Amino acid sequence: MTESNVKPSGIVEIPDENPEIQESESLIEAFLTEHGAVSLESEGEPQPWNEAPLPAGHKSGFVALIGRPNVGKSTLVNALVGHKVAIVSRKPQTTRTRVTGIVTEPDHQIIFIDTPGIHDRPPHKINEKMIDEAVAAIPDADVILFVVDVSSPPHDEDIHIARLLAAKAEKRPVFFVLNKMDQLPLEKAEARIESFWALLPGYADSMPTSALKGTNIERLHAHLLDHLPEGPRYYPHDQITDQTIYQIAAELIREAVLHFAHQEVPHASAVLVEDLQEQENGTTYISARIWVERESQKPIMIGKGGQQLKRIGSVARKELERFVGGTVYLDLWVKVKPKWRDHDARLRELGFK
């Protein structure tokens, strides 16, 4: 029996039979009923979020961000959502799986799908699976954002992606998101932008942005609404991602690994959260394993006297505490998993299909 079910001994409830009070409540009840409000006696279970009435013309849809590695897709998703739902790093191929960011307003809901960067020479099985996830998002989307880095000319990978979109996007509108516009010299702007437009002449819209600085994010959001269909809400209004807490914790730890590790180690590493629970004192306990592929990478990840692992843990813990809104005890270990990037069972452990 819970505390709320127990009444202190010696207290007797006496019903209120004052006729003036009863008459007053009857008047209030009649007024509420007449004006279509919820009556005092109809209180009960709250209405499920997916059954709540929506305003006329409510729009909803899925927006996939497609592009080569390191063009700023994750930063753009975070800016559009207004919350950090995807990890970011200057190292390419930071995003390994689809990451969902959800924006809900009274008249619309947009589900943004951040995808791994598409590259045309995948060196490992994990890279193949990453590309498969990105390509699979194209026909599932209502609108596609083709994110390009205009600070440099079109790459072969941009050309490859444009051909994929031409073949798989069918009648779906494709926006050019001309990211890193703040890094493009003005005298090169017109010719550079036109060189990207030429990759996909049938594009529906184009928007210059700086995801890092938040430039034109609101305008991009508004333009997207013009191309989204009317539809229901797919998620509750207060949900900003469909990732589990285990997935988010693993990604925040991996973000710290990417920050401190160098050369081949970042791409040869993965994070698996094995335990996550809130303890009686309110602290969230998280136990995670950092995988590396070779024995020689393990001491690099740990560092002299364990200093590298402590730095990784310190940065990751601060991000995790921001996420859970409380104290985190982070227990990190480094484990050698030979050739995990090409091992189906290991990839399934990490959530790859």
N, C-alpha and C positions, 0 to 999 in steps of 0.2 A: 504494500500500500504506500503510495507516495504521500509526501507531506501535505500536498494540496487537498488530499482526500480526508485528512484528519482534522477535526475541530477540537480546540482546547476544551478540556473537561470543565463542567460548571457553567457553560454558556448555552443558553436555550434560545432558539430563534422564535420570535413572536411575529406572526404575520401582521402586516399593516392593513387594518380594516377601516382606516379613516375614509369616509365617503367622499370628502372634498378632494383628496389625493386621487382616489379611483376615478372620479369624474374628470379631473384634469388629465389623467393619462388617457382616458377615452377620447377626449378632445384632440390630444396630440396624435393618437392613433388614427382618428378619422381624417385629420389634416394630411398626414403622411400618405395614407391610402388614396385620398382624392388626388393628390399631386404626383402619384406614381412613384413615390419613394419606397424604400424597404421598410416594412412595418417593424415595430418593436418586437413583435413575437416571431418574426421570420428569421431571426438571427440563428445561424447554425454554421455548418461547414462553409468556408469560403469557396467561391466559385472557382473551378479549375481554370488555370491561366489560358488554356487552349479553347475554353468555351466562353470566355469573356467577349462581349460585343466589340466589334471594331468599327471605326468611323468609315463612312462611305468612301470608296475609292482608295482604301488602304493598299499600299504597294509592298511587295516583298520579292526577294530574289537572291540568287547566288552569284557572286562576282569573283572570278578566278584571276589571280595575278600570275602571269606567265612571263618568263624572261630568262636570260642566261644568268650564270652565277654572279653574285656580287654587284648587281645593278640597283639594289636598295629596296627589294620587294618587302622584306620583313619590316624595315623601318617605315615603309609606306603603310603597311597594314596597321602597325602600332599607331601611326599618326591618324589614320582614318577612324580607328576604333576609339582612340583617346585613352587607351590603356596598353600596357605592355603584355601582349599575348604571344609574341614571337621573339626569340632571342636574336641578337644582332652581333656581328663581328666583321672586322675588315677582311677576314680570311674568307676565300670563296667556299661555296658548298656548305654554308652554315646550316641552312634548313635541309633536313633529311626526310621529313614526312610532311604531309599536309597539315597546316595549322589553321584553325578556324577562328576568326574574330567577328563578333556579332555587334551590330549597332541597331538599337531599337529606339524609335521615336514614336509619338502618338499616331502618326499617319503612315509609318513605314518601318520595315525591318530589312536590313541588308546583312547578308552573311558573306564575309570576305574569306576567300580560300587562298592562303599563302602556300605556294608550291616550291619544291626544290628547283634549283637552277637547272635548265636544260643544257647539256653539253653533248657534243656529237662523238666523243671517243671515251666512253665509260671504261675505266681501268679495272673495276671490280664489280662483283655481283650486286653489292649495295648501291653502286652508282646506277646500274641498270634499273633496279627497283625504284630508285628516286626519280629517274626520268619517266618510268612507267606511271608513277603517281601523278607527276605533273601533266603528262599527256592525257591521262584519264580524266583530269579535271576539265578539259576543254569542252567536250560535248555535254558535260553535266551542268555547265554554267549558263546563266541567263545573259550575262555580260562578261566580256573578257578584257582585262587590262594588260596590254602588251607593254611591259615596263622595259625601257631602254635607257642606257647611260649616254646622254648626249655630250658628255665631256670628251668622248672619243668617237671616231667614225664607226659605222656599223661593222661588227665582227662577223666572221663566218657563222658563228652560232646564232646571231641575230637573223641572218639570212635563212638558216635552217629552221628557226622557229617561225618565221614569216611563212615559209612553205607549209609547215605543219598546220598553222592557223588557217591558211587558205584551203587546206584539204579537210580539216576536221571541225572548223568553227561553223561551217555551213552558213545559215542565215543569222547566226548570233552576232550582235554588234561587237566590234573590237575597237577599243580606245587605245590610241598611242599615249602612254604616259611618258613624257620626255623628262626623265628624272635627272637630277644633278645639274639643272639648268643654271644654277648659280656659279658653276665651274666652267661654263662655256663662254669664251670671249665673244663680245658683241659682234665683231666683224666677221666671225665664222658662223654665227647663229643661223642665218637664213639658209645657207647652203647645207649646213649640217642637218638641220631639221628636215629639209626636203629630201636629203639622202635616206633618212629613215622612212619618211612617208612613201618613198618610191618602193620600199620593200613590200608594202601591202596597200596598193592603191584603193582598195575598197573599204578602208577603215571608216568607222562611223563617227569618231570624234578624236580630238587631240588636245592634250593639256600639258603645258610646261609646268614642272614642279621642282621643288626641293624638299624631299620627304624629311631630311634631317632638320631643316629650318621651319617646316610646316607651311611652306609657300604654296598657295593655291589648293590646299587640301579641302577647304570648304567649297570652293568652286567645283572641284572634281566630284565631291559628294552630290552637289546639286545637279550636275550634268548626268550623273548616274541615274538619278530618280526619273529623268525624262525617258530612260530606256528600260526601266523595270516594269514588269506586268503587275496588275492588281493581284493580290493574293493574301493568304493567311499569315499568321505568325508561326514560325517553326520552333521558336525557343521562348522561354519566359523572358519578361522585359528586363530582368536584372542579371541575365546570363550574358557574359562577354566572350566565352569560348566553350567549346565542347571537349577540350582536353581534360583528362583526369588529373587529380592532384599528383599522382605518381608521375605522369608524363611531364607536367609542368616542373616538378622538382628535378627530374632528370635533366631537362633542358636547361634549367638555370644553373645546375652544376656544370653541365657541358659548356655553357657560355663562359664560365670562369676558366675552364680548361683551355678553351680557345684563346682566351686573353693572355694566359701565361705560357702556354706551350708553343714551341716553334718547330720549323722545318717539317718533317714528316709526321711528328707525333700527334698534332691535332686531328689529322684525318685518319690516323690509325687508332684513335681512341673512341670509346663509347661509354655511356653511363647507364647503369641499371639500378634503379631504386628497389631494394629488397624488403625494406620495412619502413612503415610510416605510421606513427600513432601519437595521439595526444596523451600525455601522461597526467597523473592526478594533480601535479603542481601547475598544470597549464602549459608546460613546455612541450613542443612538438619534437619528437624524436624521429630522425631520419637516418637510415643506414643505406649507404650506396656503394656500389663497386664501380671503379673506373677501369674499363678494359683497355689494354694495349695489346699489340700483336706479337711483340718480340721481348725477350728477356732484357735486351739492351735498352729498351724504352722504359722499363719499370723504374730503374734508379733515376732516370731523367725526370719522370713524373713525380717521384717522391722528393728528389733533391737532397743536397747535403744536409744531414741531420734532420731530414723531413721538412725542410723549410719550404720547398716548392709546394708540397701537398698542403702545408699549413696556409700558404698564401691563397691557394685555390679554395680551400675550405672557408677561409675568412671572408673572401669576396662572395662566394656562393651563399654562405650563411646570412649575410646582410640582405641579399636579394630574396632569399627564402623567408626571412623574417618580415620583409615588406609584403610579401605575398600572403603569408598566413596571418599577419597582423599580431604577432606575438613572438616569444622567445623560441629559438630553434636550437636543438642540440644535433649537430651534424657529425655522423660517424662515417668517415671515408676510408676506403681501402683500394689498393691497386692490384689488379689481377691480370695475369698474362693469359690471353685467349688466342692461340695461334690462328692466323688467317681467318679471323671472325668475319671479315668483310666479304668473304666468299663462302661462308658456311651457312647453309639454309637453316639449321637448327638454331644457331646463334642469332641469326637475323630475326627469326620468329620470336625469340626471347625479347628482342628489342621492339617488337610490335610490327615488323614488316611481314606482309602476307606472302 
